[in-house]
């Protein structure tokens, strides 16, 4: 098992994280908002999206290696996602500002 190869996969996938988030906001978020009716949309969106990415990577790892991610690898994945924190924050803020104006 090569965790280096897996982390390269994660890093490459995260290069398009803004695009993934925009797709999530356009397609899935309206349905989620209707069901959950969050008080703080910004935090809800970030939490849901980041949790979804972590689950996606966890599932990918399990499918590829037949085992769950160990704690150190999960921490590395979370650290990689955190590198995009400002970028994600900006995408969500832009989305919510546009929504408010319309």
Secondary structure, DSSP 4 states (H G I P E B T S, - for coil): --HHHHHHHHHHHHTTHHHHHHHHHHHTHHHHHHHH--SSHHHHHHHHHHHHHHHHHHHHHHHHHSSPPPHHHHHHHHHHHHTTHHHHHHHHHHHHHHHHH-
